[in-house]
Amino acid sequence: MIGCGQFGRRHAEAWLRVPDIDLVAVCDSVPERAEAAALRTRARAVAGIADMARDVDGVSIAVAPDAHARIARQCLAAGLHVLLEKPFGVSAETARRLTRLAHARGLILQAGYVEHFHPTYRRAVDRLQGPRFMTAVRVTHPPNDASGCDVVCDLMCHDIEHVLEIGGGVVSASAVALGLEASTPLATRAVLSSANGLVSVLEARYAHAHRERGLCITDAAGCVSADLLTGRLCRDGQCQNAPTEGALANQFRAFAHSIVTRGPPAVTGTRAADVLEIAQMIIASRDRAGGASEAVA
């Protein structure tokens, strides 16, 4: 495991819940963080990738976004399979170069879009019948560090990945900034049109007051809504409570399965590159709109 900060701690805890997998080593640019993670997990703290490569088959990378591509390249060059946290680099082309490198070396490169594995989300989408319209709202607290990227790449990217899974390729995208934060990347609403006819309205924003992660999808059979925070899942008025825990462990289990079977990862590097490309389309559209903002409902 590379990166022992906030996300790295969550990774470590999840790895320990995956059967038949040994968390062998942890690494961080701040040695004290690596040592603390090693104590919590009984793994070995190492100084760098070279020290880790001798003893592991694959790595999960949870470092700052601006270091994603550099660390992933080093791991692939060392012959390691890689699970790389989103946004998977700073541009679509960076993500595509990483994907080509992994393919050339015969290595697994999985994108860390954890909500692809969220139990509530999976129950919501696995039985869709001809999806036509989707709305998704994602609100969370602003990031603490200055290395965080635009709200589109940081938050909305999860829902873009959902759109690609449900609707196929995106053929058009438009966006506006929202509310009082219209001059900043703190709040964005986007409209995407997909190749299969799906129309998606996505909203992502930072807010101190509350958190929200929900989606609603209309298909040929009716409407399904899912609250990914509470696990509340409804289909045409019939509701149930779905699990909300286990997404990270499910993601790591899928990564390990791909390493063992050499099968394609559940979320490929190509998918991550497509998400970044669409995110860049959304940001460009929003920024072209300039002062044309909308009030937050």
JOHU-V205384 format. One record per residue. RES is the residue in three letters. PSI is psi in whole degrees, 0 to 359 (NA if undefined). Layout:
RES | PSI
RES | PSI
This chain:
MET | 131
ILE | 122
GLY | 109
CYS | 27
GLY | 211
GLN | 310
PHE | 324
GLY | 322
ARG | 320
ARG | 320
HIS | 314
ALA | 314
GLU | 321
ALA | 321
TRP | 324
LEU | 344
ARG | 1
VAL | 118
PRO | 151
ASP | 17
ILE | 132
ASP | 125
LEU | 104
VAL | 317
ALA | 151
VAL | 150
CYS | 143
ASP | 153
SER | 340
VAL | 106
PRO | 325
GLU | 325
ARG | 320
ALA | 318
GLU | 319
ALA | 319
ALA | 322
ALA | 321
LEU | 321
ARG | 328
THR | 352
ARG | 22
ALA | 178
ARG | 129
ALA | 129
VAL | 161
ALA | 335
GLY | 179
ILE | 323
ALA | 322
ASP | 331
MET | 324
ALA | 334
ARG | 335
ASP | 357
VAL | 158
ASP | 325
GLY | 166
VAL | 150
SER | 135
ILE | 120
ALA | 65
VAL | 181
ALA | 144
PRO | 324
ASP | 351
ALA | 357
HIS | 303
ALA | 317
ARG | 312
ILE | 319
ALA | 318
ARG | 317
GLN | 320
CYS | 317
LEU | 320
ALA | 332
ALA | 2
GLY | 23
LEU | 140
HIS | 147
VAL | 131
LEU | 114
LEU | 124
GLU | 151
LYS | 155
PRO | 9
PHE | 35
GLY | 182
VAL | 354
SER | 162
ALA | 321
GLU | 322
THR | 315
ALA | 321
ARG | 324
ARG | 318
LEU | 319
THR | 317
ARG | 321
LEU | 315
ALA | 317
HIS | 317
ALA | 329
ARG | 2
GLY | 36
LEU | 154
ILE | 131
LEU | 108
GLN | 139
ALA | 138
GLY | 61
TYR | 85
VAL | 329
GLU | 350
HIS | 333
PHE | 5
HIS | 126
PRO | 322
THR | 317
TYR | 317
ARG | 318
ARG | 328
ALA | 323
VAL | 341
ASP | 341
ARG | 24
LEU | 146
GLN | 95
GLY | 64
PRO | 137
ARG | 321
PHE | 139
MET | 137
THR | 144
ALA | 134
VAL | 133
ARG | 117
VAL | 133
THR | 175
HIS | 148
PRO | 149
PRO | 153
ASN | 333
ASP | 162
ALA | 354
SER | 354
GLY | 149
CYS | 183
ASP | 150
VAL | 332
VAL | 314
CYS | 332
ASP | 316
LEU | 304
MET | 339
CYS | 326
HIS | 316
ASP | 331
ILE | 318
GLU | 321
HIS | 317
VAL | 318
LEU | 321
GLU | 317
ILE | 321
GLY | 357
GLY | 202
GLY | 147
VAL | 129
VAL | 341
SER | 153
ALA | 137
SER | 156
ALA | 157
VAL | 157
ALA | 160
LEU | 140
GLY | 210
LEU | 345
GLU | 23
ALA | 334
SER | 2
THR | 167
PRO | 30
LEU | 343
ALA | 130
THR | 140
ARG | 133
ALA | 149
VAL | 123
LEU | 140
SER | 129
SER | 164
ALA | 330
ASN | 9
GLY | 353
LEU | 134
VAL | 129
SER | 134
VAL | 115
LEU | 139
GLU | 132
ALA | 136
ARG | 154
TYR | 137
ALA | 142
HIS | 336
ALA | 322
HIS | 173
ARG | 150
GLU | 134
ARG | 96
GLY | 158
LEU | 156
CYS | 130
ILE | 128
THR | 128
ASP | 189
ALA | 339
ALA | 350
GLY | 223
CYS | 137
VAL | 134
SER | 148
ALA | 129
ASP | 109
LEU | 349
LEU | 318
THR | 343
GLY | 8
ARG | 122
LEU | 123
CYS | 139
ARG | 109
ASP | 46
GLY | 347
GLN | 116
CYS | 153
GLN | 165
ASN | 119
ALA | 161
PRO | 149
THR | 349
GLU | 158
GLY | 359
ALA | 315
LEU | 314
ALA | 321
ASN | 320
GLN | 315
PHE | 324
ARG | 319
ALA | 321
PHE | 312
ALA | 321
HIS | 319
SER | 322
ILE | 314
VAL | 316
THR | 347
ARG | 24
GLY | 164
PRO | 144
PRO | 158
ALA | 323
VAL | 107
THR | 167
GLY | 325
THR | 319
ARG | 317
ALA | 320
ALA | 319
ASP | 319
VAL | 314
LEU | 321
GLU | 316
ILE | 321
ALA | 319
GLN | 325
MET | 317
ILE | 313
ILE | 317
ALA | 318
SER | 316
ARG | 317
ASP | 329
ARG | 325
ALA | 337
GLY | 241
GLY | 359
ALA | 86
SER | 166
GLU | 152
ALA | 147
VAL | 126
ALA | NA
